[in-house]
Amino acid sequence: MSADNVKELGRKNITFDLMAAMSINRGIANKLKLPWPPIKKDFEYYVERVQRKSSNGKKCVNIRGRLTWECTPEVEKNNVYSIVISKSMKDSGLPQDPQIHKVCANIKEAIDYCSSPPFCDEIGPIWIMGGTKVYQEAISLPQCRYIFLTYIYKNFEADTFFPKFEEQFEEVSLDDVDGSMQEENGLIFQFKVYKKSSEA
Ligand SMILES: NC(=O)c1ccc[n+]([C@@H]2O[C@H](COP(=O)([O-])OP(=O)(O)OC[C@H]3O[C@@H](n4cnc5c(N)ncnc54)[C@H](OP(=O)(O)O)[C@@H]3O)[C@@H](O)[C@H]2O)c1
């Protein structure tokens, strides 16, 4: 049996979801910070969802690009398997941060790892956490299911943006997501969910 055949044994058909917040002008970051002032309700919604274990108690996987990983506060790294997308970290051979479960060179490699034993049997939901290229690559893959997008109804100065996705997705409502308009400290925002169209 070839190495490729061995690799195929026990592989799972996994899916993953994206989590992001963007402004009207599609900004997600400015100078490596969120473009808007902190929104407590959005932070709670985001952390609760991307750290929520599966019904059988398995930890989530959070996949981030290197810069997003470097900007991620410690509290968001707890109780999940973190995969970081980076060519420089993968090639450097330097000792890894113990909070990083694995470094992959691109999203495809990360999804391949998540689909293969033994990791596929140990994990709960898989979340793609950005930034731009990571989202872009993830959206194009067939395993992509939902985009959970907090839409902030204001323009903000930004240098990093959420990619175009609308042509391949349709907006849906989910029972456990409050899709009503919300307000905090004068900012209006909404938790939106998009599902990949079957023909996409
Ligand atoms: N508002 C939101 O919802 C949201 C979501 C996510 C991120 N952010 C913010 O966005 C900012 C960072 O986003 P970003 O887009 O500039 O950077 P990023 O994707 O987080 O990180 C870029 C780095 O990740 C690696 N990488 C990303 N895509 C890759 C690919 N396809 N193939 C290989 N390596 C890849 C490369 O690392 P190497 O150089 O090491 O090879 C690249 O330099 C941060 O401020 C973060 O907080 C906001």
The ligand as a Gaussian input file, in Angstrom:
#p B3LYP/6-31G(d) Opt

LIG

0 1
 N      -12.106000      42.195000      12.213000
 C      -11.873000      40.898000      12.135000
 O      -12.800000      40.086000      12.176000
 C      -10.477000      40.380000      11.957000
 C      -10.293000      39.034000      11.636000
 C       -9.006000      38.565000      11.440000
 C       -7.926000      39.412000      11.576000
 N       -8.140000      40.700000      11.917000
 C       -6.991000      41.618000      12.034000
 O       -6.328000      41.658000      10.779000
 C       -4.945000      41.890000      10.980000
 C       -4.088000      40.852000      10.286000
 O       -4.639000      40.445000       9.048000
 P       -3.702000      40.269000       7.737000
 O       -4.596000      39.875000       6.613000
 O       -2.871000      41.491000       7.584000
 O       -2.685000      39.118000       8.145000
 P       -2.793000      37.542000       8.511000
 O       -3.473000      36.799000       7.432000
 O       -3.304000      37.365000       9.877000
 O       -1.258000      37.184000       8.539000
 C       -0.485000      37.301000       7.380000
 C        0.600000      36.267000       7.454000
 O        0.021000      34.979000       7.574000
 C        0.668000      34.084000       6.706000
 N       -0.264000      33.783000       5.619000
 C       -1.489000      34.312000       5.444000
 N       -2.080000      33.772000       4.372000
 C       -1.226000      32.898000       3.850000
 C       -1.264000      32.015000       2.761000
 N       -2.330000      31.936000       1.954000
 N       -0.200000      31.263000       2.516000
 C        0.866000      31.326000       3.324000
 N        0.975000      32.131000       4.405000
 C       -0.067000      32.902000       4.647000
 C        1.924000      34.787000       6.265000
 O        2.863000      34.582000       7.317000
 P        4.460000      34.498000       7.105000
 O        4.864000      35.893000       6.700000
 O        4.977000      34.116000       8.455000
 O        4.719000      33.474000       6.053000
 C        1.473000      36.229000       6.228000
 O        2.539000      37.163000       6.315000
 C       -4.731000      41.865000      12.490000
 O       -4.728000      43.187000      12.976000
 C       -5.952000      41.122000      13.000000
 O       -6.267000      41.448000      14.332000
 C       -9.385000      41.208000      12.097000

